[in-house]
Amino acid sequence: MDAPANSQPLSVRGNRKLPENGIERLLIRGTNWIGDVVMTLPALAAIRARWPQARISVLAKPWVADVYRLSPDIDEVIVFEESGRHAKARGKIRLAGELRQKRFDCAILLQNAIEAAIIATLAGIPRRAGYNSDGRGLLLTHSVRRTEAIRRVHQIDYYLEMARALGCPPVTREALLQPGGEYGALAEALFSRFGIAANIPMIGVSPGAAYGPAKRWFPERFAAVADALIEEYHAQAIVFGSGGDRPSAAEVQKNSRHRLIDISGKTNLREAIALISRCSVFISNDSGLMHVSGALGVPTVAIFGSTNPTTTSPAGQKSVVIHHDVACSPCLKPVCPTDFQCMKLITAAEVAETARRLLQEASAPEVDAPRFRP
């Protein structure tokens, strides 16, 4: 894999890469948000390629654990219960003790925070590698210089470049989630629970976004797109989201001519993944579920306003970003301070036409087939 465009060469402190031999138990400190986790998947594949025989564990927060469990490159997920047994300083010391018992040879810290380096140090892990962010460089034995240029590339390349600097071989940038067959049975159970028809195309709609309203396209336009696709494809629309997205979901339903199946706040992440896997197309703001959909290989329409598609666009060959450049975009602000032109310029007709094209490009078997590994 070539280095990302405009990136500067990265270096490991002491000019040392991690050794190929002698690493049998490897800990990865995972990232904390669903979308970020998906964008680290190629880096996990690179790490696995470097140490194919190692037992690789990921330390992750509870709400992203199920995403890591779908990676074929991970052997174990250790849950970081920061609001429970690992809370406050005493909890972090307890966590370090638990990790010490596993006798890890190496820790690769994908998370940028100094806390990750402190915990790995307290756990007695002899090799600690990662970007020299957050003032933690001295706690790392293999510190990768984080340049301004590398901070401007796509997050997939950001994490892949760290892995490359530590000695991992080139791998594909493609981020893939591969649910096992049990997700098929779970999807069927959810069909019954929510009244979803298994033989009718499913249009996934994700109108929420946790960061703030500047990332949220207009509910009435989501509704117009859902109505058009329901009528043209004799489809059903499923509205996804967390409990916090319920107001956005309710507004979409309020503006729709058809009954939508609103499951916002009614599923856990594992259940949402099972249902997204069965969607014919998924239409979403820049959100964690958008990244999940792209990584599942679902045709995905990604709507970007305040955020930057250069750094956080979804993975997947069937993902299409809709974004219009305006003078203040991307501002990365949670609330638009001006006229919200970045979202106003994205019309329902444009989104619906993109969804139609994705549906037409997919063959009929691919549209309806569940995306599960045997």
N, C-alpha and C positions, 0 to 999 in steps of 0.2 A: 504494500500500500504506500503510495506517495504521501509525503507530508501535506497537510492542508494548505491551500493557497494562502499566500501572505504570512504564513507562520514563520517564526524564527527558529533556528535549531534549538532543541531542548538538550539539557545536560543533566546528568546525575551527579550530585555532590561527591567529590572524591574521584570522579570519572569512573565509577564502578557500577556495573549493572548487577542485578540480582543473579546469583549463581544458578546454573541449570541443575546441578546436583545438590543433594543435601536438603531439599525442601520437600518434605513428605506430608506435612500438615500445614495448610495455608489458610489464613483468615483474611477475608475481604470485609472491610467496613463499608456497607452499602450506603447508597444515598437515601434521602428521607421522603421523597415524593414520587408518586406513581410514574409521572412522565419522565423524571430524571432516572428512575430505575430502568425503564425501557431503553433510554439512550445509553445506558452503561452496558447493555447486553453484548455488543460486539467486543468491548474490552474484556468482558468475562470470557468470551470465546478465545481471545488472544492469550489470556492468562492460562486457560485450560490447555491450549496448544503448546505453551512453553513447559508446563508441568503436567503432562497427561496422566501420570500415575499418582499424583498427589491427591489427598483428600482435601477438597476445597469447601470451606464453610463460609457463610455470609452472616454477618451481624447486622440485623435490620430491625426497624421499627415495626410494630404489629400490623399497621395498615398497608404496608408494602410487602409483607412476607409472602403472600400468595403469588405475587408477580415473580419473585425470585424462585419460588418453588416450581415455576414453569420453565425455568432455564435448564437445559440438559447439561450445562457445564457446572452445576452446583450439586454437591453431595448432601449438604446439610444447611438448614436455616436456623440460626440462633436468634431468638426474639429478644430485642432490647426493650424491656418493659419500663420505660422511663417514668411513666405515671404510676407504676406499681413497685415491684420489688427492687427496681434499679433507680428509684427516685433519689434526688438530692445527692450530696457528696457520699453519704454512707452507701447508697445504692450503687453508685459508680464503683466504689471500692469492692462491693460485693460482686459486681459484674466482672471486674478485673480478676478477682479470685476465681470465679467460675471459668474464665478463659484460661487462667494459669494452669488449671487442672487438665486442660486439653493439650497442653504442651505444644503449642503452635511453633513452627520453625520460622514463620514469616507472616507479616501482616501487610497487606496492600490497602491503603486508605483512599477509597474513592471519594468519600465525604471530605470536604475541604476544611472542616472545623478543627480547632486545636484540641477539642475534647477527644476526638478520635485518636489523636497521637498520645494524649495523656493516658487514656485507658489502655492502649496497646503497650505503653511503657510500663504501667503498673502491673500489667499481666505478664511481664517478663518475656515478651516476645523479642527474640534477639535481632531480627531484621525487620525494620519498619520503613515502609516506602510510601511515597505519595508526593503530591505537589507541596511546595514550600509556602503554602498559603496560611493566613491567620496567625502568623508569627510562630509557627510550629517547626520551622526548619531544623532547629537544634535537637528536637526530639526524634528526628528521623535519621536512620542510618543510611538511607538511600533517598535523597531529597531531589525531586525534579523541579527545575526552575520553571515557574509559571510566568511566562512573558505576557505583555499586553496583547501581542498578536494572537497568542493561543486562546486568549479569553474572548476573541471575536469570532472564532470559528464555530461550526456546528458542535453541539454538545457531544454528539457521537464521536467526532474527531478529537474533541477535547480529552475525552477519557481514553480513546485509542492512542493518542500521542503519549499519554503517561505510560501506558503499557509498553509502547514501543521503546520509550526512553529507558525502561527498566529491563529491556532485553527480549520482550515478547515478539513473536514473528508476525508478519503481515497476515491479516485475515480480512474477510469481507466486512463492509460497513453495515450489512443488512442486519437489522434487529428483528429477531424472530421469537415469538412465544408459541410454544407447542403444547397445548393441553392434551392430557391423556384421555383415553376412552371414557373414563369416569365422568368427564365433563359432558359427554353426549347424554348420558343417563340423567345428569343434573339438569341439562337444558330441557329434556322431555318432562321432568317433574315440574320445572318452572312454567312450561307451557300450560300444564294443567292448573297450576296455582293461579296464574294471572289471566287465563282465558285466551292464550295466544294460539292461533291456528298453525299447525306444523306445516301445512301444505300451501300456505300463502306467503308471498315475499314479505320480508320484514324490513322496514325502513327504520333504522336507528336514528334518534334525534337526541342530541345532548346540548341543551340550551344554557347550562350553567357554567360557571368558572369560579374557582375559589378565590383567586387573587383579587378580584374586584370587578365592578360593572364595566370598566373600560375594555375588558376582554369578552363582553357578552354582546352578541348580535341581537337584533330586535326580536322579541317573542312573536310579534305579528308576522314577521318575515319567515321565521321558522315554521309557523303555522301555514303560511301560504305555500311553502315548499312541500310540507307534508301533505297538504290537501291535493296538490297537483300530482304527486307521485302515487298517492292512494287511488286517485281516480284513473290515472293512466295505466297503472300496473295492477289494479285490483289488489293493492297491497294493504298492509296494516302498519301503523306507525307506533313504535315503542319509545317512550320518553325516558331517558336514563338520567341519573344524577344522584347525588348524596342527599341527605336530609336538608342540608342548607340550600339545595337547588330547588326545593319544592315550590317556592314562590315563582321562579322562572318557569317551571313546568306547568304550573296552574295558569300562567299568562298565555302560554302556548295553546293550551286546551281552550281557554276562553276565546281565543281568536280563530280557532279552527272550525271548519264546517262539519268535521267528522269526529267521531269518538276516537280519542287516542288512548293507548294503553300506558298509563302513567305508573312507572315503577320507581320513580325517584324516591330515595330514602327507604325503599322496601327491600333492597337486596344488599348483601355484602359484596365485597370485591370479587370473590370467587364466583358468585352467582351472576354478577354483571359480566364477567369474562365469558361464562358459558353462553349467555344470551347474545352478547356482541358477536361471538363466533358464528352465530347462525344468521346474522344480518346480511341482507343483500347489498346494502349500502349504509354507511354511517355518516351522519352530518353533524358536525361538532364545532364549537368554539375551541380555541387553544386550551386544552385541558388534559388531565391525566388519561381520561377515557379515550380521547383522541389518539394518544400515543399507543394505548393498548390496542385499539382497532387497527391502526396501521401495522403494528407488529404481528397481529393475528392474520394479516393478509386480506383483511376485509376492505373492499373499495371504500375509501374515506375521503370526504370533502371537509377540509380543514379551513375554518374561517379565522383570519388573523386581523386584528385591529391594532391595539396598542403594543403588542408584542412583536418579536423579531423572527420571521420565518427563516432567516439565514442561520440562526443559532438553535431554534427549537422546532423546526418543521417536523411532521411525523415521518417515521420510517415507513417502508413498504412501497413496492413498485406500483401499487394501486391507490396511492395517496396523492391527492391534488390539493394544493394550497390556493386559496382565494385571498388576495391581499392587494390593496391599492395604495401606492405611495402618496403620501401627502407631506407637506413641509415639516410637520412636527412628528412624523412617524419614523421609526417606532419610539414612542416616548417612555414605554415601560412603566407608566403610572397606573395605579389601580382605579383612579377616577379621572375621566377626561376633563381637563381644565378649560377647553375651548368649545369647539362646535361638533365634535365627534364625527368629522368627515371621513375618517378612516373606515368607520362602519357604515355610515350613510351611503357611501359610494358602492357598497356591496348590495346588489339588488336580489330580490327573491328569484327573479327570472334567471340571473346569472348562476345562482346556486343550484336551482332546479335543472338547468341545462347541463351543468357539470355532473350532477347526479345521474341524469339520463345517459350521458356519454359513458360514464363508468359502468352503468348497468348494461348498456349495449355492447361494450367491449368485452364483458365477461360472458363466457358461454353459459348456457342454461344449467348444465350440471355444476359448474363452478359457483353459480349464484346461490344455489340452494344447498350445496354440500357442506356439512359441518367440517370445520378445520381442526380436526383432531389427529393426533398421531396414533398409530395402532397400539 
